Amino acid sequence: MVKDAGASTVRSERRDAAENRQRILNVAIRLFEQHGVEHVSMNQIAAEAQIGSGTLYRRYRNKSELCLDLIKDNVVLLFEDIETYLEQNRSRPPSLRLKGILSLFIRFREKKAQLLTGVEDSSSSQSKTRTRSPIHDELHQLLVELFDEINKREPVHPESAFRADMLLMALSKDAYLFQKEVRGYSPETILEQVCLTFIPPERDN
């Protein structure tokens, strides 16, 4: 009986935690859509969800983690699409595979702009040094691998990690929105210009 009572308590706690999580996510996405991610505070989310701030912060340390939870299924799909693309195009030159990855990421950025902005904004404000999101780290690794391939064909070239850092900065929220809203470039033009800037042309063997 004692074991049954303990198991029942655990199940009840898990159910309460799951209900709290769903309530937080429902409130957060509604507030983000109404006011924009940058204008919604964690305390506002806690109040609207009718939970204590401590409960919210135990589950999400910052708004970045909350936004990441909201888009995690889409992030999984993004990297599944990238993996499939790379598998289907493994015989193509690394420069073309890199362009394909960037195209998929820009499409993702366009579809999930608000939440991705929340991930980037909250991550970068946690400390004086830029805290990278899991999305950034995963993309960075893929880019470094492709730049390593490209570099084998180039007699003089930047370090792969440096080149990947600069490329991801060019596609970060502030830089991307500047090119769209101030320069007036379309996502397709941004992709083309980024590729021209960071990917050397294929050399004839």
Contacts in CASP RR format, 6 or more apart in sequence:
PFRMAT RR
TARGET T0000
AUTHOR 0000-0000-0000
METHOD contacts of the structure
MODEL  1
MVKDAGASTVRSERRDAAENRQRILNVAIRLFEQHGVEHVSMNQIAAEAQ
IGSGTLYRRYRNKSELCLDLIKDNVVLLFEDIETYLEQNRSRPPSLRLKG
ILSLFIRFREKKAQLLTGVEDSSSSQSKTRTRSPIHDELHQLLVELFDEI
NKREPVHPESAFRADMLLMALSKDAYLFQKEVRGYSPETILEQVCLTFIP
PERDN
17 59 0 8 1.000
20 49 0 8 1.000
20 51 0 8 1.000
20 55 0 8 1.000
20 59 0 8 1.000
21 59 0 8 1.000
23 49 0 8 1.000
23 50 0 8 1.000
23 51 0 8 1.000
24 45 0 8 1.000
24 49 0 8 1.000
24 51 0 8 1.000
24 56 0 8 1.000
24 59 0 8 1.000
24 60 0 8 1.000
24 66 0 8 1.000
25 66 0 8 1.000
25 69 0 8 1.000
25 70 0 8 1.000
26 49 0 8 1.000
27 45 0 8 1.000
27 48 0 8 1.000
27 49 0 8 1.000
28 40 0 8 1.000
28 45 0 8 1.000
28 49 0 8 1.000
28 66 0 8 1.000
28 70 0 8 1.000
29 70 0 8 1.000
30 48 0 8 1.000
31 40 0 8 1.000
31 44 0 8 1.000
31 45 0 8 1.000
31 48 0 8 1.000
32 40 0 8 1.000
32 67 0 8 1.000
32 114 0 8 1.000
32 115 0 8 1.000
33 114 0 8 1.000
36 114 0 8 1.000
37 63 0 8 1.000
37 67 0 8 1.000
37 114 0 8 1.000
37 115 0 8 1.000
37 117 0 8 1.000
37 118 0 8 1.000
37 121 0 8 1.000
38 117 0 8 1.000
38 118 0 8 1.000
38 121 0 8 1.000
40 63 0 8 1.000
42 53 0 8 1.000
42 56 0 8 1.000
42 57 0 8 1.000
42 60 0 8 1.000
42 62 0 8 1.000
42 63 0 8 1.000
42 66 0 8 1.000
43 53 0 8 1.000
45 56 0 8 1.000
45 66 0 8 1.000
46 52 0 8 1.000
46 53 0 8 1.000
46 54 0 8 1.000
46 55 0 8 1.000
46 56 0 8 1.000
49 56 0 8 1.000
60 66 0 8 1.000
60 69 0 8 1.000
62 122 0 8 1.000
62 123 0 8 1.000
62 126 0 8 1.000
63 118 0 8 1.000
63 121 0 8 1.000
63 122 0 8 1.000
64 118 0 8 1.000
64 119 0 8 1.000
64 120 0 8 1.000
64 121 0 8 1.000
64 122 0 8 1.000
64 123 0 8 1.000
64 126 0 8 1.000
64 131 0 8 1.000
64 133 0 8 1.000
65 122 0 8 1.000
67 115 0 8 1.000
67 116 0 8 1.000
67 118 0 8 1.000
67 119 0 8 1.000
67 122 0 8 1.000
68 75 0 8 1.000
68 119 0 8 1.000
68 133 0 8 1.000
68 134 0 8 1.000
68 135 0 8 1.000
70 115 0 8 1.000
71 112 0 8 1.000
71 115 0 8 1.000
71 116 0 8 1.000
71 119 0 8 1.000
74 108 0 8 1.000
74 111 0 8 1.000
74 112 0 8 1.000
75 134 0 8 1.000
75 135 0 8 1.000
78 104 0 8 1.000
78 105 0 8 1.000
78 108 0 8 1.000
79 138 0 8 1.000
81 104 0 8 1.000
82 101 0 8 1.000
82 104 0 8 1.000
82 142 0 8 1.000
85 97 0 8 1.000
85 100 0 8 1.000
85 101 0 8 1.000
85 104 0 8 1.000
86 97 0 8 1.000
86 101 0 8 1.000
89 96 0 8 1.000
89 97 0 8 1.000
89 100 0 8 1.000
90 97 0 8 1.000
93 202 0 8 1.000
94 146 0 8 1.000
94 147 0 8 1.000
94 149 0 8 1.000
94 150 0 8 1.000
95 150 0 8 1.000
95 199 0 8 1.000
95 200 0 8 1.000
95 201 0 8 1.000
95 202 0 8 1.000
97 146 0 8 1.000
98 143 0 8 1.000
98 146 0 8 1.000
98 147 0 8 1.000
98 150 0 8 1.000
98 195 0 8 1.000
98 199 0 8 1.000
99 191 0 8 1.000
99 195 0 8 1.000
99 199 0 8 1.000
101 139 0 8 1.000
101 142 0 8 1.000
101 143 0 8 1.000
101 146 0 8 1.000
102 167 0 8 1.000
102 171 0 8 1.000
102 191 0 8 1.000
102 194 0 8 1.000
102 195 0 8 1.000
103 191 0 8 1.000
105 139 0 8 1.000
105 171 0 8 1.000
106 171 0 8 1.000
106 187 0 8 1.000
106 190 0 8 1.000
106 191 0 8 1.000
107 187 0 8 1.000
108 116 0 8 1.000
109 116 0 8 1.000
109 171 0 8 1.000
109 176 0 8 1.000
110 187 0 8 1.000
116 135 0 8 1.000
116 173 0 8 1.000
117 173 0 8 1.000
119 133 0 8 1.000
119 135 0 8 1.000
120 133 0 8 1.000
120 172 0 8 1.000
120 173 0 8 1.000
121 173 0 8 1.000
123 130 0 8 1.000
123 131 0 8 1.000
123 132 0 8 1.000
123 133 0 8 1.000
123 136 0 8 1.000
124 130 0 8 1.000
124 131 0 8 1.000
132 140 0 8 1.000
136 168 0 8 1.000
139 168 0 8 1.000
140 161 0 8 1.000
140 164 0 8 1.000
140 165 0 8 1.000
140 168 0 8 1.000
143 160 0 8 1.000
143 163 0 8 1.000
143 164 0 8 1.000
143 167 0 8 1.000
143 168 0 8 1.000
144 160 0 8 1.000
144 161 0 8 1.000
144 164 0 8 1.000
147 160 0 8 1.000
147 163 0 8 1.000
147 164 0 8 1.000
148 160 0 8 1.000
150 157 0 8 1.000
150 199 0 8 1.000
150 200 0 8 1.000
151 157 0 8 1.000
151 160 0 8 1.000
153 202 0 8 1.000
153 203 0 8 1.000
154 200 0 8 1.000
154 203 0 8 1.000
157 163 0 8 1.000
157 200 0 8 1.000
163 198 0 8 1.000
166 198 0 8 1.000
167 194 0 8 1.000
167 198 0 8 1.000
169 175 0 8 1.000
170 176 0 8 1.000
170 194 0 8 1.000
170 197 0 8 1.000
170 198 0 8 1.000
171 194 0 8 1.000
176 190 0 8 1.000
179 185 0 8 1.000
179 190 0 8 1.000
179 193 0 8 1.000
180 186 0 8 1.000
180 187 0 8 1.000
180 190 0 8 1.000
185 193 0 8 1.000
END
